[in-house]
């Protein structure tokens, strides 16, 4: 077969797919075998280490920002990028819950969260908040409202969330601006869910007011194979 005998509709006339199975095949010319045509399976192709699996950018203010059905059995570790998660009222802390149930998820609100968070501000002061047997986790203290400060931004990792054999661990680093003297805060956060429930999503919300528009969460699967 040669390209001059391959009609363009041989490709464009076929059904498009949006995800690849390991055994899906690609046609290649094997340079080590006189250019003979062979196929290679998707599982043997190299690729990026991060694969986007979920995203939510709020188009209007909302009581919370949620990404559902982003944690599956495909990956054991995920990276969560939080960008400019802003509150519309001063002095509220950013909280969160894990979710279960896939595309029709619901938040896990039982008292099984542990968290340990440390804040270091641009004046050299240190603060922290911790919790045991809580119905939610906390990752900031009194935040300053206003999108011009870009809100709460950071990168977190979550391990084995979908598995029912392990409890879920979330940890990461972030920054926000606090109400007190408008100080820039650097954060170190660790969260643990003392349940073996299959976690499939995440929800973030403030203790008061709404999460403003343009707040964003993007979730990536970490390809470690």
Rosetta silent file (secondary structure, phi, psi, omega in degrees, C-alpha in Angstrom):
SEQUENCE: XXXXXXXXXXXXXXXXXXXXXXXXXXXXXXXXXXXXXXXXXXXXXXXXXXXXXXXXXXXXXXXXXXXXXXXXXXXXXXXXXXXXXXXXXXXXXXXXXXXXXXXXXXXXXXXXXXXXXXXXXXXXXXXXXXXXXXXXXXXXXXXXXXXXXXXXXXXXXXXXXXXXXXXXXXXXXXXXXXXXXXXXXXXXXXXXXXXXXXXXXXXXXXXXXXXXXXXXXXXXXXXXX
SCORE:     score description
SCORE:     0.000 S_00000001
   1 L     0.000  138.995  179.527    0.000    0.000    0.000 S_00000001
   2 L  -130.976  162.739 -173.021    1.342    3.486   -0.800 S_00000001
   3 H   -66.493  -25.598  179.861    0.130    6.973    0.027 S_00000001
   4 H   -73.399  -13.228  177.315   -0.970    7.681   -3.581 S_00000001
   5 H  -104.909    1.845 -178.223   -3.503    4.828   -3.327 S_00000001
   6 L  -100.823  105.505  179.982   -4.782    5.805    0.154 S_00000001
   7 L   -67.303  143.911 -177.097   -7.839    8.009   -0.174 S_00000001
   8 L   -59.549  -30.290 -179.634   -8.119   10.737    2.461 S_00000001
   9 H   -71.056  -10.254  174.458  -11.547    9.420    3.482 S_00000001
  10 H   -62.743  -24.873  177.432   -9.835    6.222    4.606 S_00000001
  11 H  -105.534  -53.941 -174.164   -8.954    8.256    7.699 S_00000001
  12 H   -69.016  -19.016 -179.511  -11.390   11.186    7.850 S_00000001
  13 L   -84.990   -0.070 -176.814  -14.351    8.933    7.113 S_00000001
  14 L   -95.126  166.323  178.686  -13.786    6.861   10.240 S_00000001
  15 L   -73.483  132.745  178.809  -15.175    7.278   13.745 S_00000001
  16 L   -81.968  146.734  174.818  -13.075    9.498   16.016 S_00000001
  17 L  -118.824  152.419 -176.546  -12.061    8.293   19.483 S_00000001
  18 L  -109.415   -3.575  175.867  -11.226   10.480   22.471 S_00000001
  19 L  -149.390  157.391 -175.380   -9.128    8.041   24.491 S_00000001
  20 L  -115.902  135.100  171.446   -6.740    5.208   23.702 S_00000001
  21 L   -83.454  159.509 -179.727   -6.639    1.678   25.048 S_00000001
  22 L   -58.257  -33.110 -174.739   -3.259    0.044   25.639 S_00000001
  23 L   -95.408    4.799  172.263   -3.785   -2.307   22.701 S_00000001
  24 L   -62.444  145.039 -168.878   -4.873    0.357   20.167 S_00000001
  25 E  -117.826  146.790  175.923   -2.484    0.207   17.201 S_00000001
  26 E  -120.544  139.470  178.248   -0.574    2.713   15.042 S_00000001
  27 E   -83.374  130.761 -178.988    0.825    1.979   11.561 S_00000001
  28 E  -135.155  158.192  172.001    4.561    2.635   11.246 S_00000001
  29 E   -99.226  117.612 -174.051    7.359    2.221    8.744 S_00000001
  30 E   -82.118  102.864 -177.202   10.055    0.076   10.379 S_00000001
  31 H   -63.779  -25.833 -178.850   13.364    1.736    9.521 S_00000001
  32 H   -84.137   -1.988 -179.185   15.300   -1.270   10.824 S_00000001
  33 H  -134.815   53.344  174.811   13.455   -3.596    8.399 S_00000001
  34 L    57.805   26.796  177.158   13.722   -1.870    5.024 S_00000001
  35 L    74.686   13.697  179.174   10.790    0.392    5.785 S_00000001
  36 E   -63.168  145.267 -178.992    8.276   -2.435    5.884 S_00000001
  37 E   -75.579  132.016  176.188    4.913   -1.505    7.380 S_00000001
  38 E  -141.807  177.445  175.552    4.231   -2.759   10.902 S_00000001
  39 E  -123.143  156.573  174.674    2.117   -1.648   13.834 S_00000001
  40 E  -128.709  141.020 -179.959    2.950   -0.577   17.367 S_00000001
  41 E   -85.184  151.607 -177.259    0.551   -0.650   20.296 S_00000001
  42 H   -55.358  -35.111 -176.651   -0.247    2.443   22.324 S_00000001
  43 H   -65.866  -17.034 -179.106    1.176    0.900   25.501 S_00000001
  44 H  -101.023    1.769  179.080    4.667    0.857   23.956 S_00000001
  45 L   -86.318  143.719  173.294    4.680    4.482   22.839 S_00000001
  46 L   -74.014  163.609  179.951    6.484    7.096   24.850 S_00000001
  47 L  -171.209  179.631  179.411    4.502   10.066   26.095 S_00000001
  48 L   -68.131  155.824 -179.787    4.166   12.852   28.593 S_00000001
  49 L   -84.145  -14.575  179.532    4.201   12.070   32.282 S_00000001
  50 E  -117.378  129.711  179.679    1.109   14.224   32.934 S_00000001
  51 E  -124.728  119.331 -178.465   -2.272   13.527   31.373 S_00000001
  52 E   -67.480  127.622 -177.345   -5.129   15.964   31.978 S_00000001
  53 E  -123.192   -6.004  179.844   -8.108   14.079   33.407 S_00000001
  54 E  -169.871  150.150 -179.080  -10.290   16.840   34.809 S_00000001
  55 E  -160.331  141.718  172.559  -10.769   20.605   34.811 S_00000001
  56 E  -145.177  119.864  172.330  -13.183   23.206   36.135 S_00000001
  57 E  -116.692  115.622 -175.536  -12.951   26.952   35.548 S_00000001
  58 L   -67.140  129.727  176.856  -15.872   28.761   37.135 S_00000001
  59 L   -88.950  -14.294  176.193  -17.752   30.982   34.690 S_00000001
  60 L  -152.933  164.977 -178.386  -19.630   32.664   37.547 S_00000001
  61 L   -64.469  149.633 -175.510  -19.374   32.774   41.322 S_00000001
  62 E  -151.080  159.081  178.081  -20.459   29.632   43.154 S_00000001
  63 L   -65.075  -22.953  178.618  -20.627   28.231   46.650 S_00000001
  64 L  -157.987  168.444  172.570  -17.839   25.793   45.769 S_00000001
  65 E  -120.486  128.732 -170.970  -15.637   24.581   42.933 S_00000001
  66 E  -128.587  139.411  166.219  -15.862   20.873   42.115 S_00000001
  67 E  -124.147  117.114 -179.331  -14.084   18.456   39.795 S_00000001
  68 L  -106.046  158.390  173.014  -15.830   15.084   39.584 S_00000001
  69 L    57.283   32.706  179.741  -14.853   11.780   37.981 S_00000001
  70 L  -100.084  -21.500  178.337  -11.183   12.769   37.677 S_00000001
  71 L  -103.361  118.819 -179.814   -9.709   10.026   39.889 S_00000001
  72 L  -132.747 -173.587  178.612  -10.009    6.529   38.428 S_00000001
  73 L   -77.523   -3.500 -177.146   -8.083    3.267   38.481 S_00000001
  74 L   -64.376  -39.496 -177.832   -5.982    4.457   35.511 S_00000001
  75 L  -126.925  154.065  176.625   -3.386    6.197   37.706 S_00000001
  76 L   -97.606  -20.501  178.853   -2.227    5.756   41.289 S_00000001
  77 E  -130.369  139.392  179.483   -1.001    9.346   41.691 S_00000001
  78 E  -129.384  148.128  174.235   -2.595   12.589   40.503 S_00000001
  79 E  -107.808  131.849 -179.495   -1.418   16.203   40.434 S_00000001
  80 E  -115.095  119.805  177.755   -3.957   18.924   41.252 S_00000001
  81 E  -103.058  120.216  177.463   -3.251   22.484   40.112 S_00000001
  82 E  -106.802  124.116 -175.978   -5.270   25.173   41.898 S_00000001
  83 E  -125.925  117.629  172.251   -5.174   28.577   40.226 S_00000001
  84 E    55.965   48.431  178.990   -6.583   31.787   41.661 S_00000001
  85 E   -81.485   98.633 -169.247   -9.316   30.292   43.838 S_00000001
  86 L  -102.188  148.097  174.920  -10.741   33.586   45.073 S_00000001
  87 E  -104.158  150.803  179.186  -13.297   34.433   47.737 S_00000001
  88 L   -97.534   11.473  177.277  -15.719   37.347   47.445 S_00000001
  89 L  -144.747  139.110 -178.418  -15.524   38.200   51.155 S_00000001
  90 L   -69.753  151.545  166.143  -12.542   38.908   53.414 S_00000001
  91 L    86.779    9.919 -179.665  -11.485   36.740   56.321 S_00000001
  92 E   -99.990  152.495  178.259  -12.665   33.288   55.261 S_00000001
  93 L  -100.406  149.924  179.232  -10.606   30.101   55.193 S_00000001
  94 E   -87.624  126.770 -178.154  -10.431   27.699   52.262 S_00000001
  95 E  -121.498  171.577  179.139  -11.802   24.250   53.057 S_00000001
  96 E  -159.216  162.779  172.866  -12.312   21.060   51.085 S_00000001
  97 E  -142.384  151.146  170.049  -13.807   17.608   50.911 S_00000001
  98 E   -82.297  160.153 -178.963  -13.175   14.578   48.763 S_00000001
  99 E  -126.573  156.624  179.626  -15.998   13.229   46.638 S_00000001
 100 E  -136.011  160.572  177.462  -17.164    9.773   45.639 S_00000001
 101 L   105.536    6.019  175.755  -19.586    8.396   43.056 S_00000001
 102 H    69.017 -134.330 -175.786  -17.878    9.302   39.783 S_00000001
 103 H   -65.057  -25.737  176.964  -19.756   11.595   37.413 S_00000001
 104 H  -109.739   51.536 -170.369  -22.691   11.933   39.813 S_00000001
 105 L   -70.211  160.598  174.226  -20.449   12.445   42.807 S_00000001
 106 E  -136.105  150.141 -175.860  -21.283   13.507   46.336 S_00000001
 107 E   -76.820  142.140  176.686  -18.986   14.984   48.975 S_00000001
 108 L   -85.990  109.449 -173.458  -17.643   12.837   51.805 S_00000001
 109 L  -115.667   12.480  175.929  -18.667   14.747   54.914 S_00000001
 110 L   -73.005  160.918 -173.548  -18.152   12.162   57.651 S_00000001
 111 L   -83.603   69.239 -177.619  -15.683   13.049   60.424 S_00000001
 112 L  -128.776   18.546  179.506  -12.694   11.189   59.009 S_00000001
 113 E   -97.805  136.746  168.295  -10.373   13.990   57.880 S_00000001
 114 E  -118.361  142.342  175.719   -6.994   14.756   59.433 S_00000001
 115 E  -149.455  149.414  177.640   -4.965   17.769   58.326 S_00000001
 116 E  -139.255  112.535 -175.144   -1.768   19.554   59.268 S_00000001
 117 E  -127.923  139.443 -177.986   -1.065   22.920   57.621 S_00000001
 118 E  -126.024  137.008 -178.913    1.719   25.430   58.222 S_00000001
 119 E  -122.961  135.234  178.865    1.810   29.055   57.021 S_00000001
 120 E  -127.753  120.168 -174.343    4.867   31.280   56.702 S_00000001
 121 E  -101.914  175.594 -173.066    4.267   34.931   55.772 S_00000001
 122 L   -76.038   -0.517  172.498    6.418   37.645   54.210 S_00000001
 123 L  -101.425   -0.755  178.207    7.069   39.232   57.620 S_00000001
 124 L    92.625    2.516  178.742    8.551   36.011   58.982 S_00000001
 125 L   -80.693  150.451 -178.449    5.599   35.044   61.161 S_00000001
 126 E  -123.528  136.607  176.224    4.510   31.414   61.355 S_00000001
 127 E  -139.387  168.685  179.485    1.000   30.046   61.935 S_00000001
 128 E  -155.543  161.414  165.184   -0.693   26.698   61.552 S_00000001
 129 E  -141.098  143.387 -177.577   -3.990   24.879   61.713 S_00000001
 130 E  -136.341  161.505  177.891   -4.567   21.224   62.406 S_00000001
 131 E  -159.087  147.677  177.361   -7.516   18.917   62.750 S_00000001
 132 E  -134.240  137.505  179.936   -8.406   15.349   63.700 S_00000001
 133 E    55.302   49.515 -179.909  -11.727   13.605   63.077 S_00000001
 134 E  -103.084  159.972 -179.579  -13.068   16.563   61.100 S_00000001
 135 L   -90.390    3.169  179.094  -15.872   16.669   58.505 S_00000001
 136 L  -164.182  167.547  174.700  -13.690   18.676   56.107 S_00000001
 137 E  -113.053  159.860 -177.837  -10.079   19.755   55.688 S_00000001
 138 E  -123.338  133.867 -178.888   -8.622   23.269   55.823 S_00000001
 139 L  -127.063    4.642  169.745   -5.791   24.583   53.607 S_00000001
 140 L  -151.363  163.866  171.225   -5.781   28.335   54.355 S_00000001
 141 L  -104.389 -136.041 -171.957   -6.701   30.687   57.153 S_00000001
 142 L   -68.900  103.622 -175.761   -8.150   34.226   56.804 S_00000001
 143 E   -91.161  145.689  175.645   -7.900   34.958   53.084 S_00000001
 144 L   -83.249  133.940 -179.991   -8.154   38.372   51.483 S_00000001
 145 L   -76.967  160.154  173.485  -10.938   38.673   48.925 S_00000001
 146 L   117.476  124.890 -178.032  -10.432   39.941   45.377 S_00000001
 147 H   -65.645  -22.380 -177.955   -9.396   38.409   42.074 S_00000001
 148 H   -66.099  -15.549  177.357   -6.531   40.896   41.705 S_00000001
 149 H   -93.289    0.236 -179.903   -4.642   38.884   44.304 S_00000001
 150 L    64.118    9.967  173.188   -5.102   35.679   42.265 S_00000001
 151 L    56.259 -148.069 -177.387   -6.573   33.981   45.314 S_00000001
 152 E   -90.039  123.462 -178.875   -5.276   30.625   46.464 S_00000001
 153 E  -134.305  135.469 -179.859   -2.829   29.015   44.031 S_00000001
 154 E  -176.190 -179.306 -179.873   -0.786   25.860   44.435 S_00000001
 155 E  -129.155  128.636 -179.169    0.083   22.325   43.396 S_00000001
 156 E  -125.088  156.671  173.355   -1.033   19.218   45.284 S_00000001
 157 E  -123.310  140.662  177.677   -0.534   15.483   44.852 S_00000001
 158 E  -126.989  137.602 -171.539   -3.043   12.805   45.810 S_00000001
 159 E  -116.837  129.698  175.487   -2.146    9.134   46.110 S_00000001
 160 L    50.101   44.864 -176.202   -4.290    6.058   45.379 S_00000001
 161 L   -66.837  -33.156 -173.770   -7.575    7.945   45.715 S_00000001
 162 L   -79.921  -20.211 -175.129   -9.642    5.468   43.705 S_00000001
 163 L   -71.832  140.828  173.327   -8.476    2.361   45.564 S_00000001
 164 L   -97.169    9.611  177.190  -10.653    0.818   48.263 S_00000001
 165 L  -100.897  -12.188 -176.634   -7.602   -0.924   49.723 S_00000001
 166 L  -132.110  150.538  170.309   -5.836    2.252   50.860 S_00000001
 167 L   -79.633  154.746 -172.038   -6.729    5.444   52.688 S_00000001
 168 E   -93.463  135.903  178.729   -6.277    8.647   50.661 S_00000001
 169 E  -122.825  132.387  176.438   -3.432   11.131   51.208 S_00000001
 170 E  -124.094  135.156  176.779   -3.241   14.656   49.772 S_00000001
 171 E  -150.190  153.524  179.814   -0.255   16.966   50.187 S_00000001
 172 E   178.276 -176.594 -179.812    1.078   20.079   48.541 S_00000001
 173 E  -128.227  147.953 -178.174    2.318   23.643   48.606 S_00000001
 174 E  -156.894 -177.417  175.043    0.476   26.850   47.831 S_00000001
 175 E  -147.779  153.811  174.828    0.244   30.587   48.464 S_00000001
 176 E  -158.616  171.156  177.447   -2.461   33.126   49.256 S_00000001
 177 E  -108.800  127.069 -176.650   -2.835   36.636   50.662 S_00000001
 178 E   -89.460  158.032  178.870   -4.202   36.893   54.197 S_00000001
 179 L   -64.160  -39.306 -177.997   -6.552   39.544   55.531 S_00000001
 180 H   -65.525  108.146  176.614   -4.121   40.462   58.287 S_00000001
 181 H    59.594   15.522 -179.596   -1.908   43.244   56.885 S_00000001
 182 H    54.967   38.939 -177.945   -2.366   41.776   53.388 S_00000001
 183 L   -75.254  140.336  171.087    0.551   39.421   54.039 S_00000001
 184 E   -77.044  129.863 -178.077    1.640   36.915   51.420 S_00000001
 185 E  -113.727  133.327  170.876    1.422   33.430   52.903 S_00000001
 186 E  -102.903  133.423 -173.414    3.397   30.352   51.849 S_00000001
 187 E  -121.070  148.642  170.574    1.711   27.087   52.824 S_00000001
 188 E  -126.487  122.097 -170.429    2.686   23.480   53.429 S_00000001
 189 E  -129.022  141.663  172.168   -0.326   21.157   53.639 S_00000001
 190 E  -137.965  131.483 -178.488   -1.021   17.501   54.418 S_00000001
 191 E  -131.905  140.729 -179.752   -4.486   15.925   54.420 S_00000001
 192 E  -135.529  133.221  175.227   -5.498   12.364   55.193 S_00000001
 193 E  -104.294  115.695 -176.806   -8.864   10.636   54.780 S_00000001
 194 L   -85.818   54.433  175.405   -9.252    7.828   57.284 S_00000001
 195 L  -143.933  152.580  173.998  -11.550    5.814   55.024 S_00000001
 196 L   -99.660   23.478  175.173  -10.963    3.288   52.263 S_00000001
 197 L   -62.648  143.655  175.088  -13.798    4.825   50.258 S_00000001
 198 L   -72.663  111.689  179.528  -13.102    5.179   46.518 S_00000001
 199 L   -88.446  126.108 -176.745  -12.399    8.897   46.034 S_00000001
 200 L  -120.188   -6.620 -178.883  -13.352   10.125   42.545 S_00000001
 201 E  -160.575 -178.160 -178.413  -13.384   13.929   42.887 S_00000001
 202 E  -144.107  146.824  177.982  -12.624   16.981   44.997 S_00000001
 203 E  -130.428  136.347  174.219  -14.540   20.033   46.230 S_00000001
 204 E  -123.821  143.804 -178.932  -13.149   23.334   47.588 S_00000001
 205 E  -157.091  160.524  176.306  -15.158   26.084   49.300 S_00000001
 206 E   -98.968  158.213 -178.551  -14.727   29.007   51.670 S_00000001
 207 L   -69.451  -15.473  175.379  -16.219   29.229   55.146 S_00000001
 208 L  -153.066  158.117  179.910  -18.226   32.241   53.993 S_00000001
 209 L    71.375 -169.257 -177.971  -19.127   33.919   50.732 S_00000001
 210 L  -113.804  160.154  168.595  -18.688   32.394   47.274 S_00000001
 211 E   -80.771  127.045 -173.253  -15.810   31.179   45.150 S_00000001
 212 L   -77.135  160.948  176.525  -15.406   33.811   42.426 S_00000001
 213 L   -59.583  153.822 -178.006  -15.531   33.315   38.660 S_00000001
 214 L    75.695   -4.465  169.831  -12.302   32.303   36.864 S_00000001
 215 L   -62.205  142.380 -170.921  -11.202   30.220   39.850 S_00000001
 216 E  -141.897  141.164  168.879   -9.751   27.033   38.401 S_00000001
 217 E  -126.614  129.758  174.522   -8.792   23.465   39.283 S_00000001
 218 E  -124.106  133.081 -177.887   -6.986   21.234   36.780 S_00000001
 219 E  -116.456  133.400  179.481   -6.255   17.569   37.558 S_00000001
 220 E  -121.970  137.892  168.021   -3.548   15.478   35.859 S_00000001
 221 E   -80.384  137.120 -179.643   -2.866   11.786   36.051 S_00000001
 222 E   -96.621  112.516 -177.902    0.824   11.095   36.712 S_00000001
 223 L   -85.860  104.901 -176.356    2.102    8.449   34.316 S_00000001
 224 L  -104.792    6.732 -179.518    4.851    6.616   36.195 S_00000001
 225 L   -86.170    0.000    0.000    5.103    3.548   33.952 S_00000001
